[in-house]
Amino acid sequence: MKLVLCAVLCFTLNAFAIKVHQPVAMLATASILPATQPTLPAINFSSVGTVSSIQMTGTANWVYGSDQQTGLVILQAYASGQSRMELQLTAGSRIETQNPFSDSQRQCTWAGFDGAVHNSAPHHCWIDTVWFLPQITMQVGGGAADDAASFFTSADGKTIRFHHERHPSDVADAPTAQLLAHLSAVDLDVDAATGLPASLAFAAHPDKDAGTDLSVEIRYSAYRTTSGVTVPTHIQKFVNHSLVLDLQISNVQLQLAAPATGSPASTIQ
């Protein structure tokens, strides 16, 4: 299958000063991966099989510059990479969405307090996981078909770092492939003793500049197990080392993937 080209953008990358004619929507089909993929250590997530989706609700503290608001949060994460976050804050609701990895076009949206829905710049839509619950796409049966993964253990043996990035097929050229790998790259640090994710790091970018990186770190703590699935109930998001979102989760609903026999998926609260 070939690339679906909906527009052409030119980006100047920090890593190499050349212009890349960037296809902003691509088919996530066959992978361009090493012949032998590494066997990854287990992440402590589900003891009851593949989780197809999770909804988490709780309270939120949102900071945007000098503006700080509190309210409720609804998080929805899918093994397919699809996600939705709704913040119900004092000034109104803010909603962010991401479509599944399997869709032919990468698309993510945001809606502000006025309710108007906006398409995010295409380079925001390539991150290779769901930022508030990355383990759902890193479980067996989850994630992008073109995901390339690796890991290493820290010198003291206390932390395992998982690196994930996407290698789509039918990429126009090597610079484009390198750009997409960079835009999608995430590093997940997992506690080697417990198998629980501690933090996720990736780069965000200005709307009109895919080559400038803004550091994003997500921290996870206060884990709770619900019906065999372990999730963090405290999630913090930092951008350029400043806290912008602090979430406390109080309720978890999950849906397990249907077994191979064709039985319906089961929903657990």
Secondary structure, 3 states (H helix, E strand, C coil): CCCCCCCEEEEECCCCCCEEEEECCCCCCCCCCCCCCCCCCCCCCECCCCEEEEEEEEEEEEEECCEEEEEEEEEEEECCCCEEEEEEECCEEEEEEECCCCCCCCCEEEECCCCCEEECCHHHHCCCCCCCCCHHHHCCCCCCCCEEEEEEECCCCCEEEEEEEECCCCCCCHHHHHHHHHHHCEEEEEECCCCCEEEEEEEECCCCCCCCCEEEEEEEEEEEEECCEEEEEEEEEEECCEEEEEEEEEEEEEEECCCCCCCCCCEEC
